[in-house]
Structure formats: C-alpha cells, structure tokens
Amino acid sequence: MNELIFASGEHYRQAMAVACVAVFAVLGVGGSRLLEPQCGSAAYASSFGAAALLTLYLWVTRVGTTTVTATGLAVERGRLLKRSIPWAKVASIDVADRYRGTNWQAVKVTLANGHKVWLPGLENSIRSEDPEFFDKFDQIVKRWEQRP
C-alpha cells in the first residue's frame, strides 16, 4: 500500500513571511525610539531577540505534513514537532468546523485516550479552498478502516 502525503499549503509560508517582515520593521524602526530611551539598549535588544525567536518558532511549527501509511499516521508540524499515531490508538476520524478569522474545516483524529489531533495539510476554508478536501478525508478513513 502506498503512502499518502498531505502538506499544508504555501499560504502559511506567505503569511509568516509577512508577519516576520512586519515584526522586524516595527522593532527596527519604531522600537529603538520607544524602548531605548526608557529601558536602555539591553531591553531593546532582548525584545528584538524575543520577537525573532517567536517568529522563528511560529515559522517552524506552522508548516506541516500528514503521512498516511498502512500502520498509522505520521504528523509533522515543521521540522521540530513529529508524532506517530498507530491505527490502534485512533478512536475516530472526523471533519470538524473551526473558526480562525473565517470558518474553516479540518480533519480531527480523536485518540482512544480522548486527546484530539488536528492533521496539518488537511484544511478547507474560504481563503484556501481545497476542492479535493473530502476526497482526501475519505482516503484517510478508508486506510483506517483497512487497518491490520
């Protein structure tokens, strides 16, 4: 059985690039005038560094993939957060409505212990409509039903 790989779209990368530029522009242009006279250059440098680390963290964790295999799911959120979910631990797989600026749908896996895992790369919204969303969902459910 072949693996199915679903990757989150480029819209996350574009949104994070815009956020990075905005944060660094605000801190670089206005931050030195606002923070340095009141708090000193150390506070300014630390706030700039904290913003840089936060932006890097968001960049790394927002882009992800879901790999569907015969034995289970492999969920990767960027390069740092990886998780394997064997089919035996999956209690249900559903499409759930969420709200983040606009209504959107995502595939939610509920584990036997009650924890929920949202699968990256399987999202559908007005901003990033995926005409194959429900076909992808059906493929995952069929793999789950055929589990060994």
C-alpha positions in Angstrom: 0.0 0.0 0.0 1.4 3.4 -1.0 1.8 6.3 1.5 -0.4 9.3 1.2 1.3 12.6 2.0 -0.7 15.8 2.6 1.3 19.0 3.1 -0.1 22.3 4.3 -0.3 25.0 1.7 2.0 27.8 0.8 -0.4 30.3 2.3 1.1 29.7 5.7 4.6 30.4 4.5 3.4 33.6 2.8 1.5 34.7 5.9 4.5 34.0 8.2 6.9 35.9 5.8 4.6 39.0 6.0 4.4 38.6 9.8 8.3 38.4 10.1 8.8 41.5 8.0 6.1 43.4 10.0 7.6 42.5 13.4 11.1 43.3 12.4 10.1 46.6 10.7 8.2 47.7 13.8 11.0 46.8 16.2 13.7 48.1 13.9 12.2 51.5 13.0 10.0 52.3 16.0 11.3 50.0 18.6 14.6 51.8 19.1 12.9 55.2 19.6 10.3 53.8 22.0 12.3 51.3 24.1 15.9 52.5 24.1 15.3 55.9 25.9 13.1 54.4 28.5 14.6 51.0 29.1 18.1 51.1 27.6 19.6 49.2 24.8 19.6 45.9 26.6 15.8 45.8 26.9 15.6 46.8 23.2 18.0 44.0 22.2 16.2 41.4 24.3 12.8 42.4 22.9 14.1 42.2 19.4 15.7 38.8 20.1 12.4 37.6 21.7 10.5 38.7 18.7 13.0 37.0 16.4 12.7 33.7 18.4 8.9 33.8 18.4 8.8 34.4 14.7 11.2 31.5 14.1 9.1 29.3 16.3 5.9 30.2 14.5 7.6 29.7 11.2 8.9 26.2 12.0 5.7 24.9 13.7 3.1 26.3 11.3 4.1 24.3 8.2 3.4 20.6 8.4 2.6 17.4 6.7 0.4 14.3 7.4 1.6 11.0 6.1 -0.9 8.1 6.0 0.6 4.6 5.9 -0.8 1.1 6.4 0.3 1.2 10.0 -0.9 4.6 11.0 -0.4 8.4 10.7 2.8 10.4 10.9 2.2 14.0 11.8 4.9 16.6 11.3 4.5 20.2 12.2 7.6 21.7 10.8 10.9 20.1 11.5 10.7 20.0 15.3 7.4 18.5 16.2 6.9 15.0 14.9 4.4 12.4 16.1 3.5 8.8 15.0 -0.1 7.6 15.7 -0.7 3.9 15.2 -4.2 3.0 13.9 -4.8 1.0 17.1 -4.8 4.3 19.1 -7.3 6.0 16.8 -10.9 6.1 18.1 -12.4 8.3 15.4 -11.6 10.5 12.4 -13.9 13.4 11.7 -14.2 16.6 9.7 -14.7 19.4 12.3 -15.6 23.1 11.8 -13.3 25.6 13.4 -13.1 29.3 13.4 -9.9 31.3 12.8 -10.7 34.7 11.2 -13.0 32.7 8.9 -14.9 29.5 9.1 -12.8 26.5 8.1 -12.8 22.8 8.2 -10.1 20.4 9.3 -9.6 16.7 9.8 -9.6 15.8 13.5 -8.4 12.5 14.9 -9.7 11.5 18.3 -7.4 9.1 20.1 -8.5 6.3 22.4 -7.4 8.3 25.4 -9.6 11.2 24.3 -6.9 13.5 23.0 -7.6 15.3 19.7 -5.0 15.7 16.9 -5.6 18.2 14.1 -4.0 16.9 10.9 -1.9 19.5 9.1 -2.3 19.7 5.3 -6.0 18.7 5.5 -7.8 22.0 5.8 -10.5 23.7 3.8 -11.6 27.3 4.1 -12.8 30.3 2.1 -9.3 31.7 1.9 -7.6 28.4 0.8 -10.3 26.2 -0.7 -9.3 22.7 -1.4 -11.7 21.0 -3.9 -10.2 17.6 -3.0 -10.6 18.0 0.8 -13.4 15.5 1.2 -11.7 13.0 -1.2 -8.6 13.2 1.0 -10.7 12.7 4.1 -12.3 9.7 2.6 -8.9 8.2 1.7 -7.7 8.5 5.3 -10.9 6.9 6.6 -10.6 4.0 4.2 -7.0 3.4 5.3 -8.1 3.5 8.9 -10.9 1.0 8.2 -8.4 -1.3 6.5 -6.0 -1.2 9.4 -4.2 -4.5 10.2 
